[in-house]
Amino acid sequence: MSDSNAPDHLAAKHERNREQRIAGIKRWVEYITSEPPETWGPQQNAVVNDQLEAAQSVETSASHHQHVKTVAKDILEENDSDDESS
């Protein structure tokens, strides 16, 4: 059995995920434009707070934190050098 169609299957899955995210964003925009901030504000805060809590509860090593910082620094330096050469 060949995996030759695996990249196509993965691309289709990514496209479906993208479409679902866009549809969710559109529903949220519709909701917040039809409701007062007093209604949706606490809901949005709860979602953001839960995401922050989940991110903080992930235990990663100090070496992983350092690796992420190094990669981020490298990316920023690369972007800066690209901007300077433009």
Secondary structure in CASP SS format (residue, H / E / C, confidence):
PFRMAT SS
TARGET T0000
AUTHOR 0000-0000-0000
METHOD secondary structure of the structure
MODEL  1
M C 1.00
S C 1.00
D C 1.00
S C 1.00
N C 1.00
A H 1.00
P H 1.00
D H 1.00
H H 1.00
L H 1.00
A H 1.00
A H 1.00
K H 1.00
H H 1.00
E H 1.00
R H 1.00
N H 1.00
R H 1.00
E H 1.00
Q H 1.00
R H 1.00
I H 1.00
A H 1.00
G H 1.00
I H 1.00
K H 1.00
R H 1.00
W H 1.00
V H 1.00
E H 1.00
Y H 1.00
I H 1.00
T H 1.00
S H 1.00
E C 1.00
P C 1.00
P H 1.00
E H 1.00
T H 1.00
W H 1.00
G H 1.00
P H 1.00
Q H 1.00
Q H 1.00
N H 1.00
A H 1.00
V H 1.00
V H 1.00
N H 1.00
D H 1.00
Q H 1.00
L H 1.00
E H 1.00
A H 1.00
A H 1.00
Q H 1.00
S H 1.00
V C 1.00
E C 1.00
T C 1.00
S C 1.00
A H 1.00
S H 1.00
H H 1.00
H H 1.00
Q H 1.00
H H 1.00
V H 1.00
K H 1.00
T H 1.00
V H 1.00
A H 1.00
K H 1.00
D H 1.00
I H 1.00
L H 1.00
E H 1.00
E H 1.00
N H 1.00
D H 1.00
S H 1.00
D H 1.00
D H 1.00
E H 1.00
S H 1.00
S C 1.00
END
